[in-house]
């Protein structure tokens, strides 16, 4: 998993096609012809054991070892059974990249005890350090480099959008569709069933080394959710990313993975993952093609306000319906536009308002003049033209008028030419001119909304969340982990009811007053502690696991007696429940009974919240309507931890429960705040207790007095791996400085943006120049987001923080590192407040970071230091860095070896220069 050597795929100077011949159906021959027709400027060779002199005028040799030198890229088209051996030989010969187009149905079949073809391919790649893309990939196309190493049936124009997919046939369909529209690509790659280079590797590479404006992704499966989410989150910070996911239903999901407990449809998780990564999701192939049209031809949007100009009211109203239903906004014209439209006397329905209905008698000139007026309004972000053919304004003539006058329009323009026979020629005119065009107004609006959603997602990602309502302490984590260890030592994969109560109470979640009893006599005595009606629940192994009612939600109420009023009724209830368990679940012994006061109220609401674990994405926070008899699966929504208050609110407001709170609560904002605090606590619990597999709080009673958990269950599993690395609480530590200050050194978090802003005001121009290599007077919201919202699996930042004399937190200094995707090298930076120099803060932070990087297996720490930054040069030299002057960049390079390579694969990466 890395971007190392990927340059050999995208910028090869020499290519060898293995298995190429001049036969009509030769895959290798097709690749050579595509390379030749694409104008590949480098050297081509063919390799075929039959000893051809040449293949399509390309020199041919019998063996790889007979090549004059190792090619930058090898394209393997020979039978898939021979591929593992070929990869090994290529690696020994010094080849760094192999593209495998061969495929077949038996890649995972074991053969004579030697392992499967897939496993042997991966082993050969790891042993020699060669990178392998494939098998079963279509190939790769980089039109800007005149590279078409694929079996595609046509050439591809240069464009600004990269397409990365997992289906070769969808890739070829994309090529053909784009050719018909005159649209190009910066990169077009399908990974097929790749064993080494994965989709996240390609996303990382393009994000780092390509000026691509947007990424278009097609996904069938995800193998490593953490790598995938990290790559997506990094990519979406700087460009629009759209994704389509196949396998959304149980019938089309070929992964064979078990269902996620408590979630009816795993596709919800992909929605949550895409939203969290800042990715816009499209739902079908039509939307994917429309998105490509939009991305290739529209400038970035300024906002979400759409104006509509049409030659009929009906089509315009269809566009408005789609706009409003998908969350868009209809632009409101200012007074100047309103007056101009009235003076022009062109609107047949609502003069001066949006939409502008020109009527069936409108000429192309009238449409152009109206567009100029509307597009000049500062309250309009884009204009949609909806046109149906008339005798006064044939579609082609109208399209030609728009194209000829396009420079008069100051806003993004989208067109929808309705119809077929006449509309085709109008669409063709727009395609040639690079104006986005769509078959229907609804399609045009959906394409517009892709851009709007991206804009909104980016704003959400850059928001600074408020302070967390709850943070755990080492004592809380230790107590809960002790309960888990004791359960595991007893051979249990779950906690008993009273143990679960202790865990959730430790995290600040209120639990209903409860008494736990084991027999009739204890039940009778415990009832004396409560006034009024009581509820009695039996606890046994069968009902101590969460989400056990997947197909029968009503069964959650089994084993519960309500409205018991006297000690005698409680005693009788204990006997009844024991008999029921003995009859219905003879293999389960009763462990305990839980006695609680009945919780009722006219203004109370029953909710459900918890944690589940998905086989792909790991821990997931869930929330929705609760209760013993409600179909809670229908309302349940999901989010990936870790959550802050903004993300928790986003999860809550997607549920029917949120609408009920808004309608029925006496103080909706107060109750939504309580819900969000609960969700953040659950997220923290998932992060702290890695062996927690599932937790269900159902029902949760919410009313004006607060929120209380009435029933709950927790089970355990192996340590979780998160899709998004949670906040590393264990890395916090406290130190005392030379001046006696008590200082906490801890990882940075998103909530620290205000601290960073205040810290920046204490820095001199020189300190800022040393850190950023240029003067940076103020930090933008995007800067703050990038500095505080970090991916902990690829970045780390430790800050030194203290409580000032005024009782406020203040930041004293920060050290950061950025790891490459391989975790081979990490680049550091450090900056300390000018008024605090000489207290040893820089040394403390650097030592903390060096220790951390060693612990996660990073091999080398590097940094670039300005020549006149003598204090930093002195500091890193004392810490053991090797320094040398970089004449090309006019800086001092600092290098520190942290760990030695433990494999041949790591040694290859470390000894190679970054591509």
C-alpha positions in Angstrom: 0.0 0.0 0.0 2.0 3.0 -1.2 2.6 5.5 -4.0 6.3 4.4 -4.3 7.3 3.4 -7.9 3.9 4.4 -9.2 5.6 7.0 -11.4 6.8 4.1 -13.5 3.2 3.4 -14.4 2.2 6.9 -15.3 5.5 8.3 -16.7 7.4 5.4 -18.3 10.2 6.1 -20.8 10.4 2.4 -21.8 7.7 -0.2 -22.0 7.9 -4.0 -22.6 4.7 -5.8 -23.6 4.9 -9.4 -22.6 2.9 -12.0 -24.5 2.4 -9.7 -27.6 2.0 -11.1 -31.1 0.6 -10.0 -34.4 -2.4 -12.4 -34.2 -5.8 -10.7 -34.7 -7.0 -11.5 -31.2 -3.7 -11.0 -29.3 -4.3 -8.9 -26.2 -0.6 -7.9 -26.2 -0.8 -6.9 -29.9 -3.8 -4.7 -29.1 -1.8 -2.9 -26.4 1.1 -2.3 -28.7 -1.2 -0.8 -31.4 -2.9 1.4 -28.7 0.5 2.6 -27.6 1.6 3.4 -31.2 -1.7 5.1 -32.1 -1.5 7.2 -28.9 1.9 8.5 -29.9 3.9 7.1 -27.0 7.2 9.0 -27.2 9.4 6.4 -25.5 10.9 3.0 -26.4 8.7 0.0 -27.0 9.7 -3.7 -26.8 7.7 -6.9 -27.2 8.5 -10.2 -25.4 7.2 -13.5 -26.7 8.8 -16.9 -26.2 8.1 -17.9 -29.9 11.0 -15.6 -30.9 9.3 -13.2 -33.3 11.7 -10.7 -34.8 9.2 -7.9 -34.3 5.5 -7.3 -33.5 3.9 -4.5 -35.4 7.3 -3.1 -36.1 8.3 -3.2 -32.4 11.5 -5.2 -31.7 10.7 -8.5 -30.0 12.8 -10.8 -27.8 12.2 -14.3 -26.4 12.8 -13.5 -22.7 12.8 -10.5 -20.4 16.5 -11.1 -19.6 17.2 -10.5 -23.3 16.0 -6.9 -23.2 18.8 -4.3 -23.5 17.8 -2.8 -20.1 15.0 -3.1 -17.5 11.9 -1.3 -18.9 10.2 1.2 -16.7 6.9 -0.6 -17.2 6.1 -4.2 -18.1 2.6 -4.9 -19.5 1.8 -8.6 -19.0 -0.7 -10.1 -21.4 0.4 -13.8 -21.2 -1.8 -16.6 -19.7 -2.6 -15.8 -16.0 -1.1 -19.1 -14.9 2.4 -17.9 -16.0 2.1 -14.4 -14.3 3.6 -15.2 -10.8 6.8 -16.5 -12.4 7.0 -13.6 -14.8 6.6 -11.1 -11.9 9.5 -12.8 -10.1 11.7 -12.7 -13.1 10.8 -9.0 -13.9 11.6 -8.1 -10.3 15.0 -9.8 -10.4 15.7 -8.0 -13.7 15.2 -4.7 -12.0 11.7 -3.8 -13.3 9.8 -1.6 -10.9 6.2 -1.7 -12.3 4.1 -4.4 -13.9 0.6 -4.0 -15.4 -1.3 -7.3 -15.6 -4.1 -7.4 -18.1 -4.5 -11.2 -18.0 -7.2 -12.7 -15.9 -9.4 -15.8 -15.3 -11.9 -17.4 -12.9 -9.5 -19.4 -10.8 -7.2 -16.8 -9.2 -7.9 -18.0 -5.7 -7.8 -21.7 -6.3 -5.0 -23.6 -4.5 -2.7 -25.5 -6.9 -0.6 -28.5 -5.8 0.1 -27.0 -2.4 1.9 -23.9 -3.9 -0.8 -21.5 -3.1 -3.2 -19.6 -5.3 -2.2 -17.6 -8.3 -3.1 -14.4 -6.4 -1.0 -15.2 -3.4 2.0 -16.2 -5.5 1.7 -13.0 -7.5 1.7 -10.9 -4.3 4.6 -12.9 -2.8 6.7 -12.4 -5.9 6.0 -8.7 -5.9 6.8 -8.3 -2.2 10.1 -10.3 -2.5 11.4 -8.2 -5.3 9.9 -4.8 -4.6 8.1 -4.6 -7.9 4.6 -2.9 -7.9 1.8 -4.9 -9.6 -1.4 -3.4 -11.0 -3.9 -6.2 -11.9 -4.7 -8.9 -12.8 -7.9 -8.4 -14.9 -7.4 -4.6 -15.3 -8.3 -2.8 -18.4 -4.9 -1.0 -18.3 -4.1 2.6 -17.8 -4.5 5.7 -20.0 -2.8 9.1 -19.4 -3.5 11.2 -22.5 -1.3 14.1 -21.4 1.7 11.7 -21.5 0.5 10.1 -24.7 0.2 6.8 -22.8 -2.5 4.2 -23.7 -1.4 0.9 -22.2 -4.8 -0.7 -22.4 -7.2 -2.8 -24.5 -9.6 0.1 -24.9 -11.2 0.3 -28.4 -10.5 4.0 -29.0 -8.2 6.9 -28.1 -8.9 9.3 -25.2 -8.7 13.1 -25.3 -6.8 15.1 -22.7 -9.0 16.4 -20.0 -9.1 17.5 -16.4 -11.0 14.6 -14.7 -9.4 11.4 -13.5 -11.5 8.2 -13.7 -10.5 5.4 -11.3 -12.6 2.2 -11.3 -12.8 -1.4 -10.5 -14.6 -2.6 -13.7 -12.9 -2.7 -17.0 -16.1 -2.8 -19.0 -17.5 0.3 -17.2 -14.2 1.9 -18.0 -14.5 1.2 -21.8 -18.1 2.4 -21.7 -17.0 5.6 -20.0 -14.4 6.1 -22.8 -16.9 5.6 -25.6 -19.5 7.9 -24.0 -16.9 10.6 -23.4 -15.7 10.4 -27.0 -19.2 11.0 -28.2 -19.3 14.2 -26.1 -15.8 15.4 -26.9 -14.8 15.0 -23.2 -11.3 14.0 -22.1 -9.6 12.6 -19.1 -6.3 13.3 -17.2 -6.1 9.6 -16.2 -8.3 6.6 -16.8 -7.5 3.5 -14.9 -9.3 0.3 -13.8 -7.6 -1.9 -11.2 -9.6 -5.0 -11.8 -8.8 -7.7 -9.2 -5.5 -6.1 -8.3 -3.3 -7.8 -5.7 -0.8 -5.0 -4.9 -1.6 -1.5 -6.2 -5.1 -0.7 -4.9 -7.5 2.1 -5.6 -6.4 4.1 -2.5 -2.8 4.0 -3.8 -3.9 5.5 -7.1 -6.0 8.1 -5.3 -3.0 9.0 -3.2 -0.7 9.3 -6.2 -3.1 11.5 -8.3 -3.7 13.7 -5.2 0.0 14.3 -4.7 1.4 14.4 -8.2 -1.4 15.4 -10.7 -3.2 18.7 -11.3 -6.5 16.9 -11.8 -9.5 19.0 -11.2 -11.8 16.1 -10.1 -11.8 12.4 -9.4 -14.6 10.1 -10.6 -14.6 6.7 -8.7 -16.3 3.4 -9.4 -16.3 1.0 -6.5 -17.3 -2.6 -6.2 -15.6 -3.5 -2.9 -13.3 -2.0 -0.3 -10.5 -4.2 1.2 -8.9 -1.7 3.7 -11.4 0.9 4.9 -8.8 2.8 6.8 -6.4 3.3 3.9 -9.4 4.0 1.6 -10.9 6.7 4.0 -7.5 8.3 4.5 -6.8 8.6 0.8 -10.3 9.9 0.1 -10.2 12.5 2.9 -6.9 13.8 1.6 -8.0 13.9 -2.0 -11.3 15.7 -1.3 -9.6 18.6 0.5 -8.3 19.9 -2.8 -10.6 18.6 -5.5 -14.1 17.4 -6.2 -14.5 13.6 -5.7 -17.6 11.8 -7.0 -18.2 8.1 -6.4 -20.6 5.4 -7.6 -20.9 2.1 -5.7 -22.2 -1.1 -7.2 -23.4 -3.9 -4.9 -25.9 -1.7 -3.0 -28.4 -4.5 -2.5 -28.0 -8.0 -1.0 -28.5 -9.6 -4.4 -25.7 -7.6 -6.1 -23.3 -7.7 -3.2 -20.7 -10.4 -4.1 -18.4 -9.9 -1.1 -20.0 -12.7 0.9 -19.5 -10.7 4.1 -21.9 -11.3 7.0 -24.6 -8.6 7.8 -23.8 -5.8 10.2 -25.7 -6.3 13.5 -28.4 -3.7 14.0 -28.2 -2.3 10.4 -30.7 -3.4 7.8 -28.6 -2.3 4.8 -24.9 -1.9 4.7 -25.2 0.6 1.9 -26.0 3.2 4.6 -22.4 2.8 5.8 -21.1 3.8 2.4 -23.3 6.9 2.5 -21.8 7.7 5.9 -18.3 7.1 4.7 -18.6 9.2 1.6 -20.1 12.1 3.5 -17.4 11.9 6.1 -14.7 11.9 3.5 -16.2 14.9 1.6 -17.2 12.8 -1.4 -20.3 13.3 -3.5 -22.1 10.1 -4.2 -23.9 9.4 -7.4 -26.6 6.7 -7.5 -26.5 5.3 -11.0 -24.5 5.2 -14.3 -26.6 8.0 -15.8 -25.7 10.3 -13.0 -22.1 9.2 -13.4 -22.0 10.3 -17.0 -23.9 13.5 -16.2 -21.4 14.2 -13.5 -18.5 13.8 -15.9 -20.2 16.3 -18.3 -20.5 18.8 -15.5 -17.1 18.4 -14.1 -15.4 18.7 -17.5 -17.2 21.8 -18.6 -18.3 23.9 -15.6 -16.2 26.4 -13.6 -16.3 26.0 -9.8 -19.6 27.3 -8.4 -19.8 30.4 -6.1 -23.0 29.2 -4.5 -26.2 27.1 -4.8 -28.6 29.6 -6.4 -30.0 28.5 -9.8 -31.9 30.6 -12.3 -34.0 29.0 -15.0 -34.8 30.4 -18.4 -37.2 28.4 -20.5 -39.5 28.7 -23.5 -42.3 27.1 -21.6 -43.5 27.1 -18.0 -44.1 23.3 -17.7 -40.5 22.2 -18.2 -39.3 25.0 -15.9 -41.6 23.8 -13.2 -40.2 20.2 -13.5 -36.7 21.6 -13.0 -37.8 23.6 -10.0 -39.4 20.5 -8.4 -36.2 18.5 -8.8 -34.1 21.5 -7.5 -36.1 21.9 -4.3 -36.5 18.2 -3.7 -32.7 17.7 -3.9 -32.0 20.6 -1.5 -31.1 23.3 -4.0 -32.2 27.0 -4.0 -34.1 29.0 -6.6 -32.3 32.3 -7.2 -34.1 35.5 -6.3 -33.5 38.3 -8.7 -32.4 41.7 -7.5 -34.3 44.9 -8.3 -32.1 45.7 -11.3 -32.8 42.3 -12.9 -36.5 42.5 -12.0 -36.8 45.9 -13.8 -34.8 44.8 -16.8 -37.0 41.8 -17.3 -40.1 43.9 -17.0 -38.8 46.5 -19.4 -37.9 43.7 -21.9 -41.5 42.4 -21.7 -40.4 38.8 -22.3 -41.8 36.8 -19.4 -45.1 35.2 -20.2 -46.0 33.8 -16.8 -44.4 35.7 -13.8 -42.8 38.8 -15.2 -39.5 39.7 -13.5 -39.4 36.5 -11.4 -37.5 33.2 -11.5 -38.1 31.1 -13.6 -38.3 33.2 -16.7 -40.9 31.8 -19.1 -40.2 33.2 -22.6 -43.1 31.4 -24.2 -43.4 29.5 -27.4 -42.9 32.5 -29.6 -39.5 33.4 -28.2 -36.8 33.8 -30.8 -33.1 32.7 -30.3 -32.2 36.4 -30.1 -34.8 36.9 -27.3 -33.3 34.0 -25.4 -29.8 35.3 -25.7 -30.7 38.8 -24.5 -32.6 37.4 -21.5 -29.8 35.1 -20.6 -27.4 38.1 -20.5 -29.8 39.9 -18.1 -30.2 36.9 -15.8 -26.5 35.9 -15.8 -25.5 39.4 -14.7 -27.5 39.2 -11.5 -25.0 38.8 -8.5 -27.6 36.6 -6.8 -27.4 34.0 -9.5 -24.7 31.3 -9.4 -25.7 29.3 -12.5 -28.3 29.5 -15.2 -30.2 26.5 -16.7 -31.7 26.9 -20.2 -34.6 24.6 -20.8 -35.7 24.6 -24.4 -38.3 22.7 -26.5 -38.2 23.1 -30.3 -40.6 25.5 -32.0 -41.0 27.0 -35.5 -39.8 30.4 -34.1 -36.8 28.9 -32.4 -35.5 25.5 -33.8 -33.3 23.8 -31.3 -30.1 23.8 -33.5 -30.5 27.5 -34.4 -31.1 28.4 -30.7 -28.1 26.4 -29.6 -25.9 28.1 -32.2 -27.0 31.5 -31.0 -26.1 30.6 -27.4 -22.7 29.3 -28.4 -22.0 32.4 -30.5 -22.8 34.7 -27.6 -21.5 32.7 -24.7 -18.9 35.4 -23.7 -21.9 37.6 -22.8 -22.9 35.3 -20.0 -21.1 35.8 -16.6 -22.3 32.7 -14.9 -22.0 28.9 -15.4 -24.5 27.8 -18.1 -26.3 24.5 -18.3 -28.6 23.5 -21.1 -31.4 21.0 -21.5 -32.6 20.4 -25.1 -35.9 18.5 -24.8 -37.0 16.2 -27.5 -35.0 13.8 -29.8 -34.8 14.6 -33.5 -34.1 18.3 -33.3 -32.6 18.2 -29.9 -29.7 15.9 -31.0 -28.2 18.6 -33.2 -28.6 21.2 -30.5 -26.8 19.0 -28.0 -24.1 18.4 -30.5 -23.5 22.1 -30.9 -23.2 22.5 -27.2 -20.9 19.5 -26.9 -18.6 21.0 -29.5 -18.6 24.3 -27.6 -18.0 22.7 -24.2 -21.3 23.8 -22.7 -22.8 21.2 -20.4 -26.0 19.8 -21.9 -28.5 17.2 -20.7 -31.5 15.3 -22.1 -34.0 16.5 -19.4 -34.3 19.4 -17.0 -34.2 17.0 -14.1 -30.9 15.5 -15.3 -29.5 19.0 -15.6 -30.6 19.9 -12.0 -29.1 16.7 -10.6 -25.8 17.5 -12.3 -25.9 21.0 -10.9 -26.6 19.6 -7.4 -23.5 17.4 -7.5 -21.4 20.6 -7.6 -23.6 22.2 -4.8 -23.3 19.2 -2.5 -19.6 19.2 -2.9 -19.4 22.9 -2.0 -21.6 22.2 1.1 -19.6 19.2 2.2 -16.4 21.2 2.0 -17.9 23.9 4.2 -19.0 21.2 6.7 -15.5 19.7 6.7 -13.9 23.0 7.4 -16.2 24.0 10.3 -14.5 24.2 13.7 -16.5 22.1 16.1 -17.3 23.3 19.7 -15.5 21.8 22.6 -16.2 18.2 23.4 -18.8 17.7 26.2 -16.9 14.8 27.7 -13.4 13.4 27.9 -12.3 10.3 29.6 -9.6 9.8 32.1 -7.1 7.0 32.5 -9.1 5.9 35.6 -12.4 5.6 33.6 -10.7 3.6 30.9 -8.9 1.3 33.3 -12.1 0.5 35.2 -14.0 -0.4 32.1 -11.1 -2.4 30.6 -10.9 -4.4 33.9 -14.6 -5.4 33.5 -14.0 -6.5 30.0 -10.9 -8.5 30.9 -12.8 -10.2 33.7 -15.5 -11.2 31.4 -13.0 -12.6 28.9 -11.2 -14.5 31.6 -14.6 -16.1 32.5 -15.0 -17.2 28.9 -17.7 -14.7 28.1 -17.9 -12.6 24.9 -20.5 -10.3 26.5 -21.0 -8.4 29.7 -23.8 -9.1 32.1 -26.5 -6.4 32.5 -25.0 -5.0 35.7 -21.5 -4.8 34.2 -22.8 -3.0 31.2 -24.5 -0.5 33.5 -21.2 0.2 35.1 -19.5 0.9 31.8 -22.0 3.3 30.4 -22.3 5.1 33.7 -18.5 5.6 33.7 -18.9 7.4 30.4 -21.5 9.8 31.9 -24.6 8.2 30.5 -27.4 8.1 33.1 -28.9 4.7 33.9 -32.3 4.1 35.4 -32.1 3.2 39.2 -31.7 -0.6 39.3 -31.5 -3.4 41.8 -30.0 -6.7 40.7 -31.3 -9.9 42.4 -30.8 -13.6 41.8 -33.8 -15.3 43.5 -37.3 -14.8 44.8 -36.3 -13.7 48.3 -33.9 -11.0 47.0 -36.5 -9.8 44.6 -39.1 -9.4 47.4 -36.6 -7.4 49.5 -35.4 -5.2 46.6 -38.9 -4.2 45.8 -39.1 -2.3 49.1 -36.6 0.2 47.8 -39.0 1.5 45.1 -42.2 3.5 45.4 -44.8 2.9 42.7 -44.9 0.5 39.7 -41.8 -1.5 38.8 -40.4 -3.4 35.8 -38.6 -6.7 36.1 -36.2 -8.1 33.5 -34.6 -11.5 33.4 -30.9 -11.6 32.3 -29.4 -14.7 30.7 -26.9 -15.4 28.0 -29.5 -15.4 25.3 -30.5 -11.7 25.9 -27.2 -10.3 26.9 -26.1 -9.5 23.4 -27.1 -6.4 21.4 -29.0 -6.3 18.2 -30.4 -9.8 18.6 -33.8 -9.0 17.0 -32.8 -8.5 13.4 -35.8 -10.1 11.8 -38.2 -9.9 14.8 -37.9 -6.5 16.5 -40.8 -7.3 18.9 -38.8 -10.1 20.6 -36.7 -7.5 22.4 -39.5 -7.3 25.0 -39.3 -11.0 25.8 -38.3 -11.7 29.4 -39.8 -8.4 30.7 -42.7 -7.9 33.2 -44.1 -4.4 33.7 -46.4 -2.6 36.3 -45.5 -4.7 39.3 -46.7 -2.9 42.4 -45.9 -5.0 45.4 -43.0 -7.1 46.7 -45.2 -10.2 46.3 -45.8 -9.4 42.7 -42.1 -9.0 42.2 -41.4 -12.3 43.9 -44.0 -14.0 41.7 -42.5 -12.3 38.7 -39.1 -13.8 39.4 -40.6 -17.2 39.5 -42.6 -16.7 36.3 -39.6 -15.4 34.4 -37.4 -18.3 35.6 -40.0 -20.8 34.4 -40.3 -19.1 31.0 -36.5 -19.2 30.5 -36.5 -22.9 31.6 -39.2 -23.7 29.1 -38.2 -21.6 26.1 -34.4 -21.5 26.5 -33.4 -24.6 28.4 -29.8 -24.2 27.4 -29.5 -20.8 29.2 -29.3 -20.4 32.9 -30.7 -17.3 34.5 -27.8 -15.1 35.8 -29.8 -12.2 37.4 -32.9 -10.1 37.4 -33.0 -6.4 37.0 -35.6 -4.4 38.9 -36.3 -0.8 38.0 -39.1 1.7 38.6 -41.4 2.1 35.7 -40.5 5.0 33.5 -43.5 6.8 31.9 -44.5 10.3 30.9 -46.8 11.9 28.4 -43.9 14.0 27.1 -41.3 11.2 27.0 -39.8 9.8 23.9 -38.2 6.4 23.4 -34.9 6.4 21.4 -32.2 3.8 20.6 -28.5 4.4 20.3 -25.4 2.3 20.3 -22.3 0.9 18.7 -22.0 -1.9 16.2 -19.1 -3.3 14.2 -19.1 -3.7 10.4 -16.7 -6.2 8.8 -15.5 -3.5 6.4 -15.7 -0.2 8.3 -15.2 -1.4 11.8 -17.0 0.4 14.7 -20.1 2.4 13.7 -22.3 4.6 15.9 -26.1 4.1 15.4 -29.1 6.2 16.4 -32.8 6.3 15.8 -36.3 5.6 17.2 -36.3 3.1 20.1 -38.7 1.1 22.1 -39.7 -2.5 22.6 -42.3 -2.7 19.8 -41.2 -0.1 17.2 -39.5 -1.2 14.0 -36.4 0.6 15.0 -34.4 -0.7 12.0 -36.5 1.5 9.7 -35.3 4.7 11.3 -31.8 3.9 12.3 -29.0 6.0 10.9 -25.2 5.5 11.1 -22.0 7.5 11.4 -18.3 6.5 11.6 -16.5 7.4 14.8 -14.8 9.5 16.0 -17.6 12.1 16.3 -17.6 15.7 17.4 -20.6 17.7 18.2 -21.1 18.9 14.5 -20.9 15.3 13.2 -23.2 14.0 16.0 -25.8 16.6 15.1 -25.6 15.7 11.4 -26.2 12.0 12.4 -29.2 12.9 14.7 -31.0 15.2 12.3 -31.1 12.5 9.6 -33.5 10.4 11.7 -37.3 10.5 12.2 -36.4 10.8 15.9 -35.1 14.3 15.3 -38.3 15.4 13.6 -40.3 14.1 16.5 -38.1 16.1 18.9 -38.7 19.2 16.9 -42.4 18.7 16.9 -43.1 17.5 20.4 -40.3 18.7 22.7 -40.8 21.8 24.9 -37.2 22.7 24.2 -36.0 21.0 21.0 -32.5 22.6 21.0 -31.9 21.4 24.6 -33.0 17.9 23.7 -31.0 17.8 20.5 -27.9 18.9 22.5 -28.5 16.0 24.9 -28.7 13.5 22.0 -25.5 14.9 20.5 -23.7 14.6 23.8 -24.8 11.0 24.1 -23.5 10.2 20.6 -20.1 11.8 21.3 -19.9 9.7 24.5 -20.6 6.5 22.5 -18.0 7.5 20.0 -15.4 8.0 22.8 -16.4 4.7 24.3 -15.8 2.9 20.9 -12.4 4.6 20.7 -11.3 3.7 24.2 -12.6 0.2 24.4 -11.2 -1.5 21.3 -12.7 -4.9 22.3 -16.2 -3.6 22.5 -18.0 -5.2 19.5 -21.5 -4.0 20.1 -23.5 -1.9 22.5 -27.2 -1.2 22.4 -29.1 1.3 24.6 -32.8 0.6 23.9 -34.9 2.1 25.1 -33.4 5.5 26.0 -36.1 7.7 27.6 -35.8 11.4 26.7 -37.9 14.0 28.4 -37.6 17.4 30.0 -35.7 15.9 33.0 -33.0 14.5 30.8 -32.1 11.2 29.1 -31.9 7.8 30.9 -31.0 4.4 29.6 -33.5 1.7 30.7 -32.2 -1.4 28.9 -28.8 -2.2 27.4 -26.5 -5.0 26.2 -22.9 -5.2 25.3 -20.8 -7.9 23.6 -17.1 -8.2 23.0 -14.8 -9.2 20.1 -11.2 -8.9 18.9 -9.7 -5.4 19.0 -11.3 -3.1 16.4 -9.7 -1.4 13.5 -11.3 1.9 12.7 -12.0 3.3 9.3 -11.0 6.7 10.7 -8.3 6.7 13.3 -9.8 7.9 16.6 -8.2 10.5 18.9 -5.1 8.8 20.6 -5.9 9.6 24.2 -3.0 7.3 25.4 -0.5 9.8 23.9 -1.3 12.6 26.3 1.3 13.3 29.0 2.1 16.1 31.5 5.5 17.6 32.1 7.0 20.5 34.1 9.0 23.1 32.3 12.2 24.8 33.6 10.2 27.8 34.8 7.9 25.5 36.9 4.9 25.6 34.5 2.8 22.4 34.4 2.2 21.6 30.7 0.3 19.0 28.9 1.7 17.6 25.6 -1.1 15.9 23.6 -2.2 15.2 20.1 -4.0 18.0 18.4 -7.8 17.7 17.7 -10.3 19.5 15.5 -11.6 21.5 18.4 -8.2 23.2 18.8 -8.7 25.7 15.9 -9.3 28.7 18.3 -6.1 27.8 20.2 -4.2 27.7 16.9 -5.5 31.2 15.9 -4.5 32.7 19.2 -1.1 30.9 19.0 -0.4 32.4 15.6 -0.8 36.0 17.0 2.2 35.3 19.3 4.5 34.5 16.4 7.0 36.9 14.9 7.4 37.3 11.1 10.7 35.5 11.3 9.2 32.5 13.1 6.4 32.3 10.6 8.9 32.5 7.7 11.0 29.7 9.3 7.9 27.6 9.6 6.1 28.3 6.3 9.0 29.5 4.2 7.1 32.7 3.5 5.2 35.3 5.5 1.7 34.3 6.5 0.0 37.1 8.4 -3.4 35.4 8.9 -4.8 31.9 8.9 -7.8 31.2 6.7 -10.6 28.9 7.7 -9.2 26.4 5.3 -5.7 26.7 6.9 -7.3 26.1 10.4 -9.1 23.1 9.0 -5.9 21.6 7.6 -4.0 22.3 10.7 -6.5 20.9 13.2 -8.4 18.2 11.3 -5.7 15.6 10.7 -5.7 12.0 9.8 -3.9 10.3 12.7 -2.9 7.3 10.7 -0.8 9.5 8.3 -0.2 12.7 10.2 0.5 13.6 13.8 0.7 16.9 15.6 1.6 17.3 19.3 0.9 20.6 21.0 2.2 21.9 24.3 -0.7 23.4 26.3 -1.2 25.0 29.7 -3.8 26.8 31.7 -2.9 30.5 31.8 -3.2 32.7 34.9 -6.5 33.9 33.5 -7.8 30.3 33.6 -7.8 29.9 29.8 -6.0 27.3 27.7 -3.0 28.5 25.7 -0.8 26.8 23.2 2.9 27.1 23.6 4.2 25.2 20.6 3.5 22.5 18.1 5.4 19.8 16.2 3.9 18.0 13.2 4.8 15.1 10.9 3.4 14.0 7.5 4.0 10.3 6.7 4.2 9.0 3.2 1.6 6.3 2.5 4.3 3.7 3.0 5.3 4.9 6.5 8.8 4.9 5.2 9.6 8.6 5.6 7.9 11.3 7.6 8.6 15.0 7.3 8.5 17.2 10.4 8.0 20.8 11.3 8.1 22.5 14.7 7.3 26.0 15.9 7.4 27.6 19.4 6.0 30.9 20.6 8.7 33.6 20.4 8.2 34.7 24.0 8.8 31.2 25.3 12.1 30.4 23.6 14.7 28.7 25.9 12.3 26.7 28.1 13.0 23.5 26.3 9.6 23.2 24.7 11.0 22.5 21.3 13.2 19.7 22.6 10.3 18.1 24.5 8.0 18.2 21.5 10.7 16.8 19.1 11.6 14.0 21.5 7.9 13.2 21.9 7.5 13.0 18.1 10.6 11.0 17.5 9.5 8.5 20.1 6.0 8.3 18.5 7.4 7.8 15.0 9.7 5.0 16.2 6.7 3.3 17.9 4.6 3.2 14.7 7.5 1.8 12.7 8.5 4.8 10.6 11.9 4.3 9.1 13.2 7.8 8.6 12.4 11.4 9.7 13.3 14.2 7.4 12.9 18.0 7.4 13.9 21.1 5.5 15.4 24.0 7.5 16.1 27.5 6.2 19.8 28.2 6.2 19.5 31.2 8.6 17.3 29.2 11.1 20.3 28.5 13.4 18.3 27.6 16.5 16.5 24.8 14.7 19.7 23.5 13.0 21.3 23.4 16.5 18.3 21.6 18.0 18.1 18.8 15.4 21.8 18.3 15.5 21.7 17.7 19.2 18.9 15.2 18.6 21.1 13.1 16.2 19.9 14.3 12.8 22.4 14.3 9.9 22.5 17.7 8.2 23.6 18.6 4.6 23.1 21.6 2.4 20.6 21.2 -0.5 22.0 23.5 -3.2 19.0 23.1 -5.5 16.4 24.2 -2.9 18.9 26.4 -0.9 17.9 24.8 2.4 19.4 22.4 4.9 18.1 18.9 4.8 17.9 17.1 8.1 17.6 13.3 8.3 17.3 10.9 11.2 17.1 7.1 10.9 14.4 5.9 13.3 14.1 2.2 12.5 15.9 -0.3 10.3 14.1 -2.0 7.5 12.6 -5.4 8.5 11.9 -6.7 5.0 13.4 -6.6 1.5 10.3 -4.6 0.5 11.0 -1.9 3.0 14.7 -1.8 2.1 13.7 -1.2 -1.6 11.5 1.7 -0.6 14.0 3.3 1.8 16.9 3.1 -0.7 14.9 4.5 -3.5 14.5 8.2 -4.0 10.9 9.5 -3.9 9.4 9.4 -7.4 
